[in-house]
Amino acid sequence: MNFLFYAGKRFLQVLPALFGISVVVFLLVHAIPGDPADVILGQRATDERVKAIHHLLGIDRPLLIQYFSFLGHLFQGSLGVSFYNNTAVSSLIAGRLSATLFLMFGGIILALLISLPLAILAASKEGAIRDQVVRVVPIIGLGMPQVWIGIELILLFGLKIHLFPVSGFGDTFLQHLRSTFLPSLSIAIGLSPILIRSLRAAMLEILEADFVLTAKAKGIGRTRVMLSHVVRNAVIASVTVLGVNIAYLVGSTVIVERVFAIPATGSLMIDAISQRDYPIVQGVTIFFALVVVTVNLLADLIHAALDPRVAL
């Protein structure tokens, strides 16, 4: 009962956040310098043609009317129609969604595969050389720009070793995995230091807990205690940290997509910004915001389900 009440409360808290996001996105998009009519008409632009395009696109109406029209379309499940190619924005996003999902889930999985062993290695002996190395080296990765990491991975694994493709997305599932491995790895390198610090701190705290000391007193081996008691509880504590950093992950995918020339939603938005295609920019931004809010909500619910004290 406590969990259901907590879930309902968190869901209600999401609604005003989504409304605020829609307002901010709409205002920021319309603050982009430039005129969509100039991009569409090019050298054929005249005052009369520009006014006609403004009227056709509906951007000659007051900003408040445009916002309520935008909000009305959102409630109907529509993200609008592209100014530039007269295609539904939802269709354009759906066509590139698989590449974005491959990058995001690939980045999360690789980040966990990197972070969990290193956090265990560091927490197993606090203050030792391996603990110091694990604490210092990942911070270097945190300070590296995603663009630079991506370029270095391309030079090493793509051009020197020829192990992975350096651009594109491929046609089959296996080609998708190979094409997105390097960009997912570059995302994971940036995300791992945060997870390592969170997991290590949680493990060190749990190692001092009474139930862990009791398990050791019963003669249970250190490895079994670490894996069965410490790691399991530390992962629960780090679920929220991972959820919060999904926003960082979404931002990273936009940059990485351009470096590796992957036709995903981030590239779609960047192209739309240069074309002043407001509906696409608004639609992709709303989509990213919805992903971030949903993942954070799920992270909180998973944390509450695994640890009933959160719901209380």
C-alpha atoms as one frame of an Amber mdcrd trajectory, in Angstrom:
protein
   0.000   0.000   0.000   2.850   2.380   0.856   4.488   1.633  -2.506   1.290
   2.398  -4.454   0.875   5.683  -2.580   4.517   6.558  -3.270   4.164   5.642
  -6.977   1.044   7.787  -7.334   2.718  10.698  -5.585   5.803  10.505  -7.836
   3.629  10.288 -10.953   1.702  13.418  -9.951   5.005  15.228  -9.381   6.018
  14.421 -12.972   3.030  16.202 -14.549   3.972  19.808 -13.607   7.564  19.021
 -14.600   6.412  17.978 -18.076   4.274  21.111 -18.386   7.230  23.296 -17.398
   9.439  21.489 -19.910   6.928  22.142 -22.702   6.915  25.880 -21.907  10.706
  26.157 -21.738  11.215  24.116 -24.919   8.683  26.180 -26.865  10.173  29.519
 -25.779  13.799  28.465 -26.346  13.064  27.067 -29.804  11.357  30.293 -30.870
  14.334  32.245 -29.530  16.621  30.585 -32.106  17.924  33.331 -34.431  16.824
  33.149 -38.057  13.616  32.804 -40.028  12.298  29.431 -41.288  10.872  31.192
 -44.342  14.348  32.382 -45.394  15.657  28.805 -45.170  12.735  27.398 -47.161
  12.746  30.090 -49.883  16.491  30.668 -50.114  17.382  33.199 -52.799  13.749
  33.363 -53.929  12.736  35.103 -50.683  10.689  38.287 -51.071   8.584  40.129
 -48.511   5.361  38.798 -50.014   6.608  35.200 -50.173   8.000  35.381 -46.631
   4.641  36.607 -45.308   2.858  33.845 -47.230   5.165  31.190 -45.725   4.665
  32.671 -42.241   0.903  32.425 -42.679   1.121  28.903 -44.108   3.270  27.687
 -41.207   1.198  29.573 -38.630   4.170  31.441 -37.192   2.595  34.848 -37.865
   0.147  34.271 -34.999   0.782  35.551 -31.444   3.265  33.413 -29.506   0.671
  32.449 -26.875  -1.719  31.153 -29.559   1.130  29.178 -31.125   1.965  27.629
 -27.744  -1.615  26.517 -27.048  -1.759  25.043 -30.553   1.496  23.199 -29.842
   0.128  22.003 -26.476  -3.118  20.871 -28.092  -1.217  18.763 -30.601   0.815
  17.228 -27.744  -2.367  16.157 -25.930  -3.493  14.505 -29.165  -0.200  12.611
 -29.401   1.125  14.692 -32.279   4.500  16.456 -32.356   3.581  18.528 -35.401
   4.704  18.520 -39.026   8.155  19.457 -40.285   8.418  22.881 -41.946  11.126
  21.678 -44.288   9.855  18.371 -45.703   6.156  18.371 -44.660   6.495  15.060
 -42.779   5.087  14.209 -39.355   7.760  14.751 -36.700   6.734  11.559 -34.896
   7.453   9.588 -38.087  10.883  11.193 -38.443  11.734  10.366 -34.816  10.420
   6.805 -35.152  12.643   6.266 -38.192  15.740   7.104 -36.158  14.668   5.816
 -32.760  16.342   2.407 -33.024  19.798   3.960 -33.466  19.256   6.188 -30.413
  18.093   3.240 -28.284  21.095   1.161 -29.345  23.408   4.002 -28.259  21.659
   4.648 -24.944  21.301   1.023 -23.827  24.764   0.183 -25.154  26.243   3.060
 -23.161  24.425   1.976 -19.972  25.427  -1.694 -20.301  29.082  -0.904 -21.027
  29.178   1.641 -18.192  27.902  -1.006 -15.760  30.372  -3.604 -17.071  33.203
  -1.117 -16.505  32.023   0.376 -13.216  30.952  -2.662 -11.199  34.254  -4.637
 -11.299  36.347  -1.516 -10.690  34.146  -0.419  -7.771  34.422  -3.895  -6.217
  38.181  -3.845  -6.711  38.488  -0.434  -5.028  36.093  -1.081  -2.131  37.546
  -4.518  -1.310  40.601  -2.849   0.212  40.116   0.809   1.068  43.244   2.940
   0.873  45.301   0.376  -1.033  47.126   1.214  -4.270  44.396  -0.358  -6.378
  41.813   1.765  -4.564  43.815   4.934  -5.287  44.245   3.987  -8.955  40.549
   3.238  -9.422  39.625   6.534  -7.767  42.030   8.653  -9.832  42.092   7.123
 -13.325  38.326   7.263 -14.051  38.298  10.962 -13.134  40.579  11.521 -16.134
  37.892   9.964 -18.316  35.300  12.276 -16.760  37.330  15.303 -17.789  37.816
  14.191 -21.403  35.464  15.726 -23.995  33.172  13.205 -25.669  34.303  14.423
 -29.094  37.964  13.704 -28.292  37.172  10.262 -26.834  35.177   9.365 -29.928
  37.931  10.494 -32.303  40.587   8.529 -30.398  38.447   5.384 -30.474  37.950
   5.838 -34.222  41.702   6.214 -34.790  42.605   3.193 -32.664  39.868   0.609
 -33.242  38.567   1.814 -36.576  41.502   3.027 -38.646  44.488   1.201 -37.088
  43.063  -2.134 -35.983  40.048  -2.105 -38.346  37.996  -3.891 -35.710  34.842
  -1.752 -35.801  33.210   0.526 -38.400  33.748   4.248 -37.845  30.424   5.530
 -39.204  26.892   4.486 -40.094  24.418   2.196 -38.376  24.308  -0.934 -40.543
  21.312  -2.938 -41.749  21.160  -6.071 -39.557  21.092  -6.511 -35.780  24.728
  -7.640 -35.631  25.771  -4.695 -37.815  23.888  -2.385 -35.460  25.837  -3.824
 -32.517  29.209  -3.444 -34.270  28.414   0.056 -35.539  27.294   1.334 -32.134
  29.970  -0.350 -29.996  32.558   2.452 -30.268  30.062   5.297 -29.742  28.510
   3.406 -26.820  31.986   2.905 -25.355  32.760   6.617 -25.617  29.513   7.348
 -23.761  30.338   4.716 -21.118  33.813   6.173 -20.533  32.210   9.477 -19.595
  29.491   7.904 -17.440  31.588   5.276 -15.619  33.507   7.587 -13.217  30.242
   8.775 -11.661  28.964   5.228 -11.199  32.307   3.997  -9.846  32.371   6.687
  -7.157  28.745   6.021  -6.219  29.162   2.236  -6.069  32.451   2.422  -4.162
  31.005   4.793  -1.539  27.922   2.591  -1.112  30.034  -0.570  -0.775  32.310
   0.960   1.852  29.280   2.033   3.868  27.635  -1.388   3.607  30.880  -3.157
   4.587  30.520  -1.503   8.010  26.878  -2.575   8.405  25.949  -5.011  11.188
  24.625  -7.729   8.871  27.925  -7.791   6.966  29.959  -7.982  10.181  27.668
 -10.813  11.339  28.199 -12.692   8.069  31.969 -12.369   8.459  31.765 -13.559
  12.087  29.926 -16.682  10.901  32.935 -17.554   8.781  31.435 -16.705   5.386
  34.198 -16.003   2.875  35.032 -12.421   1.945  34.248 -12.976  -1.752  30.829
 -14.433  -0.981  30.057 -11.611   1.444  31.105  -9.059  -1.162  28.989 -10.510
  -3.952  25.960 -11.738  -1.998  25.533  -8.922   0.513  27.592  -5.847  -0.333
  27.282  -5.605  -4.124  23.558  -6.359  -4.177  22.762  -3.633  -1.661  25.199
  -1.164  -3.228  23.526  -1.552  -6.637  20.174  -0.702  -5.030  21.660   2.500
  -3.609  23.139   3.436  -7.000  19.956   2.996  -9.054  18.943   6.598  -8.379
  22.389   7.883  -9.343  22.140   6.080 -12.669  18.656   7.464 -13.239  19.777
  11.030 -12.565  22.673  10.662 -15.004  20.397   9.541 -17.835  20.130  13.250
 -18.680  23.902  13.303 -19.158  23.616  10.139 -21.243  21.001  11.709 -23.538
  23.201  14.765 -24.047  26.190  12.553 -24.798  24.352  10.634 -27.508  23.690
  13.857 -29.440  27.423  14.646 -29.588  28.537  11.082 -30.252  26.044  10.648
 -33.088  27.697  13.457 -35.001  31.219  12.154 -34.408  30.324   8.677 -35.697
  27.856   9.889 -38.367  25.015   7.781 -36.961  21.555   8.738 -38.301  19.777
   8.983 -34.942  17.455  11.503 -33.297  20.249  13.794 -32.057  21.531  14.307
 -35.593  17.948  14.947 -36.699  17.642  17.746 -34.139  20.984  19.360 -35.031
  20.044  19.401 -38.724  16.642  20.868 -37.830  18.267  23.681 -35.820  20.304
  24.745 -38.854  17.116  24.680 -40.953  15.062  26.550 -38.304  12.598  23.646
 -38.396  10.782  24.442 -35.130   8.484  21.378 -34.990  11.384  18.916 -35.286
  13.498  20.731 -32.671  10.504  20.910 -30.323   9.516  17.298 -30.972  12.978
  15.797 -30.448  13.591  17.922 -27.338  10.237  16.896 -25.872  11.052  13.275
 -26.694  14.434  13.492 -24.933  12.850  15.248 -21.946  10.164  12.556 -21.748
  12.849   9.847 -21.793  14.767  11.543 -18.972  11.663  12.100 -16.821  10.381
   8.557 -17.413  13.734   6.938 -16.600  14.073   8.999 -13.411  10.543   8.008
 -12.396  11.280   4.337 -13.081  14.563   4.578 -11.163  12.731   5.971  -8.127
  10.044   3.277  -8.348  12.636   0.499  -8.715  14.543   1.908  -5.735  11.325
   1.995  -3.692  10.448  -1.564  -4.742  13.883  -2.881  -3.789  14.113  -0.846
  -0.585  10.701  -0.460   1.154  12.149   2.237   3.447  12.029   4.680   0.515
   8.252   4.358   0.185   7.853   4.837   3.926
